[in-house]
Amino acid sequence: MTRARYTVHLRDDQCQQHGKITRARRSIARDITHVYVLMKSDAGLSDEQIADQLSINTQTVVRVRKRFVDGCYALTR
């Protein structure tokens, strides 16, 4: 198991916003998956564990983490 290259730490307001997105029926599947990636990253899971649990590619996890850490990731829906 490799160590995550980009460490994610969510603030309380970000957790609340992401929780609303996952409960909203209008959100698209990609946004919901990205929210789950960030929440699981914040919980300390490795890229491989997250990818396995969400049935996505490990590179998707790395890209979502990188965008979040770089400040380029914002959910506005």
N, CA, C and O atoms as a CHARMM CRD file, in Angstrom:
* protein
*
  308
    1    1 MET  N      0.84700  -1.16700   0.00000 PROA 1      0.00000
    2    1 MET  CA     0.00000   0.00000   0.00000 PROA 1      0.00000
    3    1 MET  C      0.89700   1.23600   0.00000 PROA 1      0.00000
    4    1 MET  O      1.76200   1.38700   0.86200 PROA 1      0.00000
    5    2 THR  N      0.68000   2.11700  -0.97500 PROA 2      0.00000
    6    2 THR  CA     1.50400   3.31200  -1.06800 PROA 2      0.00000
    7    2 THR  C      0.87700   4.46600  -0.30700 PROA 2      0.00000
    8    2 THR  O     -0.33900   4.52400  -0.12500 PROA 2      0.00000
    9    3 ARG  N      1.72000   5.37400   0.12900 PROA 3      0.00000
   10    3 ARG  CA     1.26000   6.53800   0.86500 PROA 3      0.00000
   11    3 ARG  C      0.68600   7.55200  -0.11300 PROA 3      0.00000
   12    3 ARG  O      1.23000   7.74100  -1.20200 PROA 3      0.00000
   13    4 ALA  N     -0.40300   8.20100   0.26200 PROA 4      0.00000
   14    4 ALA  CA    -1.05000   9.17300  -0.60400 PROA 4      0.00000
   15    4 ALA  C     -0.12800  10.35100  -0.86500 PROA 4      0.00000
   16    4 ALA  O      0.51600  10.87000   0.04600 PROA 4      0.00000
   17    5 ARG  N     -0.07700  10.75300  -2.09200 PROA 5      0.00000
   18    5 ARG  CA     0.77900  11.86500  -2.48000 PROA 5      0.00000
   19    5 ARG  C      0.16700  13.20400  -2.07700 PROA 5      0.00000
   20    5 ARG  O      0.88200  14.12600  -1.68700 PROA 5      0.00000
   21    6 TYR  N     -1.15100  13.30600  -2.17100 PROA 6      0.00000
   22    6 TYR  CA    -1.86300  14.53000  -1.82600 PROA 6      0.00000
   23    6 TYR  C     -2.76300  14.24100  -0.63100 PROA 6      0.00000
   24    6 TYR  O     -3.69200  13.43900  -0.73000 PROA 6      0.00000
   25    7 THR  N     -2.49100  14.88700   0.48900 PROA 7      0.00000
   26    7 THR  CA    -3.25000  14.66700   1.70400 PROA 7      0.00000
   27    7 THR  C     -4.43900  15.61600   1.73800 PROA 7      0.00000
   28    7 THR  O     -4.29900  16.81700   1.50600 PROA 7      0.00000
   29    8 VAL  N     -5.61300  15.05900   2.03100 PROA 8      0.00000
   30    8 VAL  CA    -6.84400  15.85000   2.06400 PROA 8      0.00000
   31    8 VAL  C     -7.30200  16.00600   3.50500 PROA 8      0.00000
   32    8 VAL  O     -7.38700  15.03000   4.25000 PROA 8      0.00000
   33    9 HSD  N     -7.59500  17.24000   3.88800 PROA 9      0.00000
   34    9 HSD  CA    -8.18700  17.54300   5.18800 PROA 9      0.00000
   35    9 HSD  C     -9.37900  18.45900   4.93800 PROA 9      0.00000
   36    9 HSD  O     -9.21800  19.59200   4.48400 PROA 9      0.00000
   37   10 LEU  N    -10.56800  17.96400   5.23400 PROA 10     0.00000
   38   10 LEU  CA   -11.78400  18.74000   5.01300 PROA 10     0.00000
   39   10 LEU  C    -12.14300  19.53600   6.25900 PROA 10     0.00000
   40   10 LEU  O    -12.06300  19.03200   7.37900 PROA 10     0.00000
   41   11 ARG  N    -12.54400  20.79500   6.04500 PROA 11     0.00000
   42   11 ARG  CA   -13.07100  21.59300   7.15000 PROA 11     0.00000
   43   11 ARG  C    -14.50900  21.16300   7.39600 PROA 11     0.00000
   44   11 ARG  O    -15.11100  20.50000   6.55200 PROA 11     0.00000
   45   12 ASP  N    -15.06500  21.53400   8.54900 PROA 12     0.00000
   46   12 ASP  CA   -16.43400  21.15600   8.89000 PROA 12     0.00000
   47   12 ASP  C    -17.43200  21.65400   7.85000 PROA 12     0.00000
   48   12 ASP  O    -18.34700  20.92200   7.47100 PROA 12     0.00000
   49   13 ASP  N    -17.26600  22.89500   7.38300 PROA 13     0.00000
   50   13 ASP  CA   -18.19800  23.42700   6.39600 PROA 13     0.00000
   51   13 ASP  C    -18.10500  22.67100   5.07500 PROA 13     0.00000
   52   13 ASP  O    -19.10900  22.52500   4.37700 PROA 13     0.00000
   53   14 GLN  N    -16.91800  22.19000   4.72500 PROA 14     0.00000
   54   14 GLN  CA   -16.76200  21.40000   3.51400 PROA 14     0.00000
   55   14 GLN  C    -17.44400  20.04000   3.66800 PROA 14     0.00000
   56   14 GLN  O    -18.06900  19.54700   2.72900 PROA 14     0.00000
   57   15 CYS  N    -17.32600  19.43600   4.84700 PROA 15     0.00000
   58   15 CYS  CA   -17.99500  18.15800   5.10000 PROA 15     0.00000
   59   15 CYS  C    -19.50400  18.31600   4.97700 PROA 15     0.00000
   60   15 CYS  O    -20.17400  17.46600   4.38900 PROA 15     0.00000
   61   16 GLN  N    -20.03800  19.39900   5.52700 PROA 16     0.00000
   62   16 GLN  CA   -21.47800  19.64800   5.44900 PROA 16     0.00000
   63   16 GLN  C    -21.91700  19.86100   4.00600 PROA 16     0.00000
   64   16 GLN  O    -22.93300  19.31400   3.57700 PROA 16     0.00000
   65   17 GLN  N    -21.15200  20.65600   3.25600 PROA 17     0.00000
   66   17 GLN  CA   -21.49100  20.90100   1.85700 PROA 17     0.00000
   67   17 GLN  C    -21.45700  19.60200   1.06500 PROA 17     0.00000
   68   17 GLN  O    -22.34900  19.33900   0.25800 PROA 17     0.00000
   69   18 HSD  N    -20.43700  18.79600   1.29200 PROA 18     0.00000
   70   18 HSD  CA   -20.31900  17.53000   0.56900 PROA 18     0.00000
   71   18 HSD  C    -21.43300  16.56900   0.96300 PROA 18     0.00000
   72   18 HSD  O    -21.91800  15.80400   0.12900 PROA 18     0.00000
   73   19 GLY  N    -21.83900  16.60200   2.22300 PROA 19     0.00000
   74   19 GLY  CA   -22.96300  15.77000   2.65800 PROA 19     0.00000
   75   19 GLY  C    -24.24400  16.15400   1.95500 PROA 19     0.00000
   76   19 GLY  O    -25.03200  15.28500   1.58100 PROA 19     0.00000
   77   20 LYS  N    -24.46500  17.44800   1.77100 PROA 20     0.00000
   78   20 LYS  CA   -25.66000  17.91900   1.05500 PROA 20     0.00000
   79   20 LYS  C    -25.64800  17.44500  -0.39300 PROA 20     0.00000
   80   20 LYS  O    -26.68400  17.06400  -0.93700 PROA 20     0.00000
   81   21 ILE  N    -24.49000  17.47000  -1.00200 PROA 21     0.00000
   82   21 ILE  CA   -24.37700  17.05200  -2.40500 PROA 21     0.00000
   83   21 ILE  C    -24.70900  15.57900  -2.55800 PROA 21     0.00000
   84   21 ILE  O    -25.39000  15.19300  -3.50800 PROA 21     0.00000
   85   22 THR  N    -24.23500  14.75200  -1.63200 PROA 22     0.00000
   86   22 THR  CA   -24.49200  13.31600  -1.75300 PROA 22     0.00000
   87   22 THR  C    -25.95700  12.98500  -1.50300 PROA 22     0.00000
   88   22 THR  O    -26.45000  11.95900  -1.97200 PROA 22     0.00000
   89   23 ARG  N    -26.66000  13.85100  -0.76300 PROA 23     0.00000
   90   23 ARG  CA   -28.07700  13.60700  -0.50400 PROA 23     0.00000
   91   23 ARG  C    -28.99600  14.20900  -1.56400 PROA 23     0.00000
   92   23 ARG  O    -30.15300  13.80500  -1.68000 PROA 23     0.00000
   93   24 ALA  N    -28.49900  15.15900  -2.32800 PROA 24     0.00000
   94   24 ALA  CA   -29.30800  15.81800  -3.35400 PROA 24     0.00000
   95   24 ALA  C    -29.51900  14.88600  -4.53700 PROA 24     0.00000
   96   24 ALA  O    -28.57400  14.25000  -5.00500 PROA 24     0.00000
   97   25 ARG  N    -30.71100  14.80500  -5.00400 PROA 25     0.00000
   98   25 ARG  CA   -31.01600  13.92300  -6.13300 PROA 25     0.00000
   99   25 ARG  C    -30.56900  14.52200  -7.46800 PROA 25     0.00000
  100   25 ARG  O    -30.47500  13.79800  -8.45900 PROA 25     0.00000
  101   26 ARG  N    -30.29200  15.82800  -7.51600 PROA 26     0.00000
  102   26 ARG  CA   -29.91600  16.46900  -8.76800 PROA 26     0.00000
  103   26 ARG  C    -28.45000  16.29800  -9.10100 PROA 26     0.00000
  104   26 ARG  O    -28.05700  16.46700 -10.25600 PROA 26     0.00000
  105   27 SER  N    -27.64300  15.97100  -8.12900 PROA 27     0.00000
  106   27 SER  CA   -26.19600  15.87700  -8.35000 PROA 27     0.00000
  107   27 SER  C    -25.87900  14.76700  -9.33700 PROA 27     0.00000
  108   27 SER  O    -26.51300  13.71100  -9.34000 PROA 27     0.00000
  109   28 ILE  N    -24.88500  15.03000 -10.17100 PROA 28     0.00000
  110   28 ILE  CA   -24.49800  14.00900 -11.13100 PROA 28     0.00000
  111   28 ILE  C    -23.56600  13.00100 -10.45700 PROA 28     0.00000
  112   28 ILE  O    -22.89500  13.31200  -9.47300 PROA 28     0.00000
  113   29 ALA  N    -23.54200  11.81600 -10.99700 PROA 29     0.00000
  114   29 ALA  CA   -22.80800  10.70500 -10.38100 PROA 29     0.00000
  115   29 ALA  C    -21.33100  11.02600 -10.19200 PROA 29     0.00000
  116   29 ALA  O    -20.74500  10.63700  -9.18100 PROA 29     0.00000
  117   30 ARG  N    -20.72000  11.72200 -11.13600 PROA 30     0.00000
  118   30 ARG  CA   -19.30200  12.04800 -11.03000 PROA 30     0.00000
  119   30 ARG  C    -19.03200  12.92000  -9.80800 PROA 30     0.00000
  120   30 ARG  O    -18.07100  12.68700  -9.07400 PROA 30     0.00000
  121   31 ASP  N    -19.88800  13.93300  -9.58800 PROA 31     0.00000
  122   31 ASP  CA   -19.71400  14.80000  -8.42000 PROA 31     0.00000
  123   31 ASP  C    -19.83900  14.01900  -7.12400 PROA 31     0.00000
  124   31 ASP  O    -19.07300  14.23200  -6.18500 PROA 31     0.00000
  125   32 ILE  N    -20.80100  13.12100  -7.07700 PROA 32     0.00000
  126   32 ILE  CA   -20.99800  12.31200  -5.86900 PROA 32     0.00000
  127   32 ILE  C    -19.78900  11.42200  -5.63100 PROA 32     0.00000
  128   32 ILE  O    -19.33200  11.28700  -4.49600 PROA 32     0.00000
  129   33 THR  N    -19.26600  10.81300  -6.69000 PROA 33     0.00000
  130   33 THR  CA   -18.07700   9.97300  -6.56200 PROA 33     0.00000
  131   33 THR  C    -16.89200  10.79100  -6.06100 PROA 33     0.00000
  132   33 THR  O    -16.13700  10.33000  -5.20500 PROA 33     0.00000
  133   34 HSD  N    -16.72500  11.99800  -6.58800 PROA 34     0.00000
  134   34 HSD  CA   -15.61700  12.84700  -6.15700 PROA 34     0.00000
  135   34 HSD  C    -15.75700  13.24800  -4.69100 PROA 34     0.00000
  136   34 HSD  O    -14.76200  13.32900  -3.97000 PROA 34     0.00000
  137   35 VAL  N    -16.98400  13.49700  -4.25200 PROA 35     0.00000
  138   35 VAL  CA   -17.22100  13.80900  -2.84100 PROA 35     0.00000
  139   35 VAL  C    -16.83100  12.61700  -1.97000 PROA 35     0.00000
  140   35 VAL  O    -16.18100  12.78000  -0.93700 PROA 35     0.00000
  141   36 TYR  N    -17.23000  11.42300  -2.39200 PROA 36     0.00000
  142   36 TYR  CA   -16.85900  10.23100  -1.62500 PROA 36     0.00000
  143   36 TYR  C    -15.34500  10.06100  -1.57400 PROA 36     0.00000
  144   36 TYR  O    -14.80300   9.67800  -0.53700 PROA 36     0.00000
  145   37 VAL  N    -14.66000  10.34000  -2.67300 PROA 37     0.00000
  146   37 VAL  CA   -13.19900  10.25600  -2.69100 PROA 37     0.00000
  147   37 VAL  C    -12.61500  11.19800  -1.64400 PROA 37     0.00000
  148   37 VAL  O    -11.74800  10.80200  -0.86600 PROA 37     0.00000
  149   38 LEU  N    -13.08300  12.43400  -1.62300 PROA 38     0.00000
  150   38 LEU  CA   -12.55900  13.41300  -0.67200 PROA 38     0.00000
  151   38 LEU  C    -12.86800  13.02200   0.77000 PROA 38     0.00000
  152   38 LEU  O    -12.02100  13.17000   1.65100 PROA 38     0.00000
  153   39 MET  N    -14.07100  12.52700   1.01200 PROA 39     0.00000
  154   39 MET  CA   -14.44200  12.15100   2.38000 PROA 39     0.00000
  155   39 MET  C    -13.62800  10.94100   2.85400 PROA 39     0.00000
  156   39 MET  O    -13.18700  10.90100   4.00300 PROA 39     0.00000
  157   40 LYS  N    -13.43200   9.97100   1.98400 PROA 40     0.00000
  158   40 LYS  CA   -12.64300   8.80100   2.35300 PROA 40     0.00000
  159   40 LYS  C    -11.15900   9.16600   2.49100 PROA 40     0.00000
  160   40 LYS  O    -10.44900   8.59200   3.31600 PROA 40     0.00000
  161   41 SER  N    -10.69900  10.11800   1.68200 PROA 41     0.00000
  162   41 SER  CA    -9.33000  10.59400   1.80500 PROA 41     0.00000
  163   41 SER  C     -9.12500  11.27900   3.14800 PROA 41     0.00000
  164   41 SER  O     -8.11000  11.08000   3.81500 PROA 41     0.00000
  165   42 ASP  N    -10.10100  12.08500   3.53000 PROA 42     0.00000
  166   42 ASP  CA   -10.04300  12.77100   4.81400 PROA 42     0.00000
  167   42 ASP  C    -10.04200  11.77500   5.97100 PROA 42     0.00000
  168   42 ASP  O     -9.46100  12.03800   7.02400 PROA 42     0.00000
  169   43 ALA  N    -10.69300  10.63600   5.77000 PROA 43     0.00000
  170   43 ALA  CA   -10.73300   9.59700   6.80100 PROA 43     0.00000
  171   43 ALA  C     -9.43000   8.80700   6.88200 PROA 43     0.00000
  172   43 ALA  O     -9.24800   8.00300   7.79600 PROA 43     0.00000
  173   44 GLY  N     -8.51600   9.03500   5.92000 PROA 44     0.00000
  174   44 GLY  CA    -7.20700   8.40000   5.99100 PROA 44     0.00000
  175   44 GLY  C     -7.03600   7.14500   5.15900 PROA 44     0.00000
  176   44 GLY  O     -6.02700   6.45500   5.30500 PROA 44     0.00000
  177   45 LEU  N     -7.98300   6.82300   4.29100 PROA 45     0.00000
  178   45 LEU  CA    -7.85000   5.64500   3.45000 PROA 45     0.00000
  179   45 LEU  C     -6.82800   5.89600   2.35100 PROA 45     0.00000
  180   45 LEU  O     -6.62900   7.03400   1.92500 PROA 45     0.00000
  181   46 SER  N     -6.18300   4.83100   1.89400 PROA 46     0.00000
  182   46 SER  CA    -5.19400   4.94600   0.81700 PROA 46     0.00000
  183   46 SER  C     -5.91300   5.05800  -0.52200 PROA 46     0.00000
  184   46 SER  O     -7.10700   4.77900  -0.62600 PROA 46     0.00000
  185   47 ASP  N     -5.17000   5.46900  -1.54100 PROA 47     0.00000
  186   47 ASP  CA    -5.73600   5.57800  -2.88900 PROA 47     0.00000
  187   47 ASP  C     -6.30300   4.24500  -3.35700 PROA 47     0.00000
  188   47 ASP  O     -7.38700   4.19200  -3.93800 PROA 47     0.00000
  189   48 GLU  N     -5.56800   3.17500  -3.10100 PROA 48     0.00000
  190   48 GLU  CA    -6.00500   1.84400  -3.52800 PROA 48     0.00000
  191   48 GLU  C     -7.28600   1.41900  -2.81600 PROA 48     0.00000
  192   48 GLU  O     -8.18500   0.85500  -3.44000 PROA 48     0.00000
  193   49 GLN  N     -7.37100   1.68400  -1.52100 PROA 49     0.00000
  194   49 GLN  CA    -8.56800   1.32500  -0.76900 PROA 49     0.00000
  195   49 GLN  C     -9.78500   2.09000  -1.28600 PROA 49     0.00000
  196   49 GLN  O    -10.86200   1.51800  -1.45700 PROA 49     0.00000
  197   50 ILE  N     -9.60700   3.37500  -1.53100 PROA 50     0.00000
  198   50 ILE  CA   -10.70800   4.19500  -2.03000 PROA 50     0.00000
  199   50 ILE  C    -11.14200   3.70000  -3.40900 PROA 50     0.00000
  200   50 ILE  O    -12.33600   3.54400  -3.66800 PROA 50     0.00000
  201   51 ALA  N    -10.18700   3.45600  -4.27800 PROA 51     0.00000
  202   51 ALA  CA   -10.50400   2.97600  -5.62500 PROA 51     0.00000
  203   51 ALA  C    -11.25900   1.65600  -5.57500 PROA 51     0.00000
  204   51 ALA  O    -12.22700   1.46700  -6.31300 PROA 51     0.00000
  205   52 ASP  N    -10.82800   0.74100  -4.71400 PROA 52     0.00000
  206   52 ASP  CA   -11.50800  -0.54400  -4.57900 PROA 52     0.00000
  207   52 ASP  C    -12.92500  -0.37700  -4.05200 PROA 52     0.00000
  208   52 ASP  O    -13.85700  -0.99100  -4.57100 PROA 52     0.00000
  209   53 GLN  N    -13.09300   0.44600  -3.02800 PROA 53     0.00000
  210   53 GLN  CA   -14.40800   0.62900  -2.43000 PROA 53     0.00000
  211   53 GLN  C    -15.39300   1.30500  -3.37700 PROA 53     0.00000
  212   53 GLN  O    -16.58600   1.00100  -3.35000 PROA 53     0.00000
  213   54 LEU  N    -14.90900   2.21300  -4.20800 PROA 54     0.00000
  214   54 LEU  CA   -15.79000   2.96200  -5.10100 PROA 54     0.00000
  215   54 LEU  C    -15.81200   2.40100  -6.52000 PROA 54     0.00000
  216   54 LEU  O    -16.52000   2.91800  -7.38400 PROA 54     0.00000
  217   55 SER  N    -15.04200   1.34900  -6.76000 PROA 55     0.00000
  218   55 SER  CA   -14.94900   0.72400  -8.08400 PROA 55     0.00000
  219   55 SER  C    -14.54600   1.73100  -9.15000 PROA 55     0.00000
  220   55 SER  O    -15.16800   1.82700 -10.20800 PROA 55     0.00000
  221   56 ILE  N    -13.48900   2.48100  -8.84600 PROA 56     0.00000
  222   56 ILE  CA   -12.94300   3.44300  -9.79400 PROA 56     0.00000
  223   56 ILE  C    -11.45500   3.20800  -9.91400 PROA 56     0.00000
  224   56 ILE  O    -10.87100   2.45000  -9.14000 PROA 56     0.00000
  225   57 ASN  N    -10.84500   3.86100 -10.88800 PROA 57     0.00000
  226   57 ASN  CA    -9.41600   3.72700 -11.11600 PROA 57     0.00000
  227   57 ASN  C     -8.64600   4.52400 -10.06500 PROA 57     0.00000
  228   57 ASN  O     -9.09900   5.57600  -9.61600 PROA 57     0.00000
  229   58 THR  N     -7.48900   4.01500  -9.68200 PROA 58     0.00000
  230   58 THR  CA    -6.64400   4.69700  -8.70500 PROA 58     0.00000
  231   58 THR  C     -6.23700   6.08600  -9.19700 PROA 58     0.00000
  232   58 THR  O     -6.12900   7.01700  -8.39900 PROA 58     0.00000
  233   59 GLN  N     -6.01200   6.23300 -10.50200 PROA 59     0.00000
  234   59 GLN  CA    -5.64600   7.53500 -11.05700 PROA 59     0.00000
  235   59 GLN  C     -6.75000   8.56500 -10.86000 PROA 59     0.00000
  236   59 GLN  O     -6.46300   9.75300 -10.71100 PROA 59     0.00000
  237   60 THR  N     -8.00500   8.13300 -10.85600 PROA 60     0.00000
  238   60 THR  CA    -9.11800   9.04500 -10.59500 PROA 60     0.00000
  239   60 THR  C     -8.99800   9.59900  -9.18300 PROA 60     0.00000
  240   60 THR  O     -9.21100  10.79100  -8.96100 PROA 60     0.00000
  241   61 VAL  N     -8.66300   8.75000  -8.24200 PROA 61     0.00000
  242   61 VAL  CA    -8.49200   9.18000  -6.85200 PROA 61     0.00000
  243   61 VAL  C     -7.36400  10.19600  -6.76600 PROA 61     0.00000
  244   61 VAL  O     -7.50500  11.22600  -6.10700 PROA 61     0.00000
  245   62 VAL  N     -6.25100   9.91400  -7.42400 PROA 62     0.00000
  246   62 VAL  CA    -5.10000  10.82000  -7.39600 PROA 62     0.00000
  247   62 VAL  C     -5.48000  12.17600  -8.00500 PROA 62     0.00000
  248   62 VAL  O     -5.12900  13.21700  -7.45000 PROA 62     0.00000
  249   63 ARG  N     -6.19100  12.17700  -9.13500 PROA 63     0.00000
  250   63 ARG  CA    -6.58000  13.43400  -9.78100 PROA 63     0.00000
  251   63 ARG  C     -7.50800  14.26500  -8.91100 PROA 63     0.00000
  252   63 ARG  O     -7.34600  15.48200  -8.81400 PROA 63     0.00000
  253   64 VAL  N     -8.48300  13.61500  -8.27400 PROA 64     0.00000
  254   64 VAL  CA    -9.42100  14.34500  -7.41100 PROA 64     0.00000
  255   64 VAL  C     -8.68000  14.94400  -6.21900 PROA 64     0.00000
  256   64 VAL  O     -8.89600  16.10600  -5.87400 PROA 64     0.00000
  257   65 ARG  N     -7.81500  14.16200  -5.59400 PROA 65     0.00000
  258   65 ARG  CA    -7.01700  14.67100  -4.47200 PROA 65     0.00000
  259   65 ARG  C     -6.16600  15.86000  -4.90300 PROA 65     0.00000
  260   65 ARG  O     -6.12100  16.88100  -4.21700 PROA 65     0.00000
  261   66 LYS  N     -5.49300  15.72100  -6.04400 PROA 66     0.00000
  262   66 LYS  CA    -4.60600  16.77600  -6.53400 PROA 66     0.00000
  263   66 LYS  C     -5.38500  18.05900  -6.79200 PROA 66     0.00000
  264   66 LYS  O     -4.95600  19.13800  -6.38300 PROA 66     0.00000
  265   67 ARG  N     -6.52800  17.95100  -7.46700 PROA 67     0.00000
  266   67 ARG  CA    -7.34200  19.13900  -7.73900 PROA 67     0.00000
  267   67 ARG  C     -7.78400  19.81700  -6.45500 PROA 67     0.00000
  268   67 ARG  O     -7.78400  21.04400  -6.36500 PROA 67     0.00000
  269   68 PHE  N     -8.15900  19.02300  -5.46200 PROA 68     0.00000
  270   68 PHE  CA    -8.60400  19.58300  -4.18800 PROA 68     0.00000
  271   68 PHE  C     -7.45700  20.30100  -3.47900 PROA 68     0.00000
  272   68 PHE  O     -7.61700  21.43100  -3.01700 PROA 68     0.00000
  273   69 VAL  N     -6.30600  19.64600  -3.39500 PROA 69     0.00000
  274   69 VAL  CA    -5.15700  20.22000  -2.70000 PROA 69     0.00000
  275   69 VAL  C     -4.65300  21.47600  -3.41800 PROA 69     0.00000
  276   69 VAL  O     -4.23100  22.43500  -2.77300 PROA 69     0.00000
  277   70 ASP  N     -4.69800  21.46600  -4.74800 PROA 70     0.00000
  278   70 ASP  CA    -4.25400  22.62400  -5.52300 PROA 70     0.00000
  279   70 ASP  C     -5.26900  23.77200  -5.49100 PROA 70     0.00000
  280   70 ASP  O     -4.97800  24.86800  -5.96900 PROA 70     0.00000
  281   71 GLY  N     -6.44700  23.52700  -4.93400 PROA 71     0.00000
  282   71 GLY  CA    -7.46400  24.56600  -4.85000 PROA 71     0.00000
  283   71 GLY  C     -8.28000  24.72000  -6.11500 PROA 71     0.00000
  284   71 GLY  O     -9.00900  25.70000  -6.26600 PROA 71     0.00000
  285   72 CYS  N     -8.17100  23.77500  -7.01800 PROA 72     0.00000
  286   72 CYS  CA    -8.89200  23.85100  -8.28800 PROA 72     0.00000
  287   72 CYS  C    -10.21000  23.09200  -8.26600 PROA 72     0.00000
  288   72 CYS  O    -10.90800  23.02800  -9.27800 PROA 72     0.00000
  289   73 TYR  N    -10.54700  22.52900  -7.14100 PROA 73     0.00000
  290   73 TYR  CA   -11.73900  21.68500  -7.07200 PROA 73     0.00000
  291   73 TYR  C    -12.79700  22.35800  -6.22300 PROA 73     0.00000
  292   73 TYR  O    -12.59300  22.59000  -5.03200 PROA 73     0.00000
  293   74 ALA  N    -13.90900  22.66600  -6.82500 PROA 74     0.00000
  294   74 ALA  CA   -15.02000  23.25800  -6.08700 PROA 74     0.00000
  295   74 ALA  C    -16.32500  22.71700  -6.63700 PROA 74     0.00000
  296   74 ALA  O    -16.53400  22.68900  -7.85000 PROA 74     0.00000
  297   75 LEU  N    -17.19200  22.29300  -5.75500 PROA 75     0.00000
  298   75 LEU  CA   -18.50500  21.83400  -6.14800 PROA 75     0.00000
  299   75 LEU  C    -19.48500  22.97600  -5.92700 PROA 75     0.00000
  300   75 LEU  O    -19.63700  23.47100  -4.81000 PROA 75     0.00000
  301   76 THR  N    -20.13700  23.38000  -6.98200 PROA 76     0.00000
  302   76 THR  CA   -21.03900  24.52700  -6.87500 PROA 76     0.00000
  303   76 THR  C    -22.49100  24.13100  -7.07000 PROA 76     0.00000
  304   76 THR  O    -23.36500  24.99800  -7.05600 PROA 76     0.00000
  305   77 ARG  N    -22.76300  22.90000  -7.24300 PROA 77     0.00000
  306   77 ARG  CA   -24.15000  22.47200  -7.46700 PROA 77     0.00000
  307   77 ARG  C    -24.90000  22.44100  -6.16100 PROA 77     0.00000
  308   77 ARG  O    -26.08500  22.10700  -6.13700 PROA 77     0.00000
